[in-house]
Amino acid sequence: MKKSYHIFNYKNATYLLAIAYFIAMLFINLSDHGKSVLPAYAVGAHNWLHSQALYDGTGQGFIYLPQSAILYIPFFIMPKFILTQMSFLAFWMVSLLYCIVKLAKFLDPKKADKIAFFTLLFTLALGFDTLRNGQLNIALLVLGLGALLAIYQNKWWLAAGLLALALAFKPTILVLYLLCLALYPALRLKALAMLIVIFILPFLTQTPVYVVHQYLGGIQNLQATFAVGTEASGSGWAQLFNVLNLFSLSLSGLTQNGVRLLFSLLTLILCYHVTRSDLTSPQKVMLMYTFAMMYLLLFNPRTEGNDYILLGPSLGLFWYQLTFVEKKIIGAFFLGLILIGILASYYIALAITPHNGIWMSPFMGCIFALLVLYYYSRKSLRENLFRLERISVREIFE
């Protein structure tokens, strides 16, 4: 019997990844707009190697933890900057492919090729600017999802290590980190141990006095960073409070923090319900990831439009569910509009409000959040949310 050929498989997904990578590199090398953030990482690595201050206290420039500067050193010491660019992007894009393939196999081993393709397609579409600029959002996606997969495979040390590493790269993963510590008791001591290892790492590469000064400077810089994000009621950042500004609901920094605290508690309660539900482990992984990322994107004071790459896996898998599992074409079309709304958010927003060009991404994020919450609130719908294994034999494109 002749073996049927599937259009969408790992091989095609790999081609898509390679094409996106080279297009991203082309933009980085030919663009004269200076959008790459790799020079900021390079400044951090250079200053660490030469015992110079990492932070200027303004909340600008290098704003990550000292560990991030250390982890970038292998890329920084390369003889040519172009080699740094290529190796940095290649490392994270290969890591992204590996993570998505592992996720697809966890969700449904029999249809992993198709799941991986569409998940990768949505993620790369949302992450083009991130890949072009060399931003570390992709690290949060890879390490965060990897940690949740490890948790539901009872690989507690691996999960603890991935969460600690993610925290070292970018502190905004703290949302998912704290959720995991609160909801998975078996993770707590191991996570604490790995956090201690990450904390000690800088002392192995520099003098204690210098390291302590950088930790103190980092705390002050994080405070300044937070202040920059909360000023002017969130305008200038792709977060919820910028959307509220459209309706003349301008909130003070103190009120914003109160709202963040309230929704952090609601997110914790929601994720607690997920972990105690009778849903499958793959469903719990995706719901935990989705709820954590939605809170991070909508309430982080300095969310940028590029950060919405973090919704890529959730959007892609939900679209796959509606298209191939439930056959709800209208719903899939609606999710496609959300994707387009995020991709073209700047231009759509400027066309509607010329004075504010970055509210569309959080607005689309709010719509997606409400859609997921609606599905989760209805028991009949919740059972199928991110459940991909029950697929009709007669699928599209087969």
Secondary structure as UniProt FT lines:
FT   HELIX           10..30
FT   HELIX           38..49
FT   TURN            50..51
FT   HELIX           66..76
FT   HELIX           81..107
FT   HELIX           109..111
FT   HELIX           112..126
FT   HELIX           128..133
FT   HELIX           137..151
FT   TURN            152..154
FT   HELIX           156..169
FT   HELIX           171..173
FT   HELIX           174..183
FT   HELIX           185..200
FT   HELIX           201..204
FT   HELIX           208..230
FT   HELIX           231..234
FT   TURN            235..236
FT   HELIX           240..245
FT   TURN            246..248
FT   HELIX           253..276
FT   HELIX           281..299
FT   TURN            301..302
FT   HELIX           305..311
FT   HELIX           312..320
FT   HELIX           321..325
FT   HELIX           329..343
FT   HELIX           345..352
FT   TURN            354..355
FT   HELIX           360..377
FT   HELIX           379..382
FT   TURN            383..386
FT   TURN            396..397
//
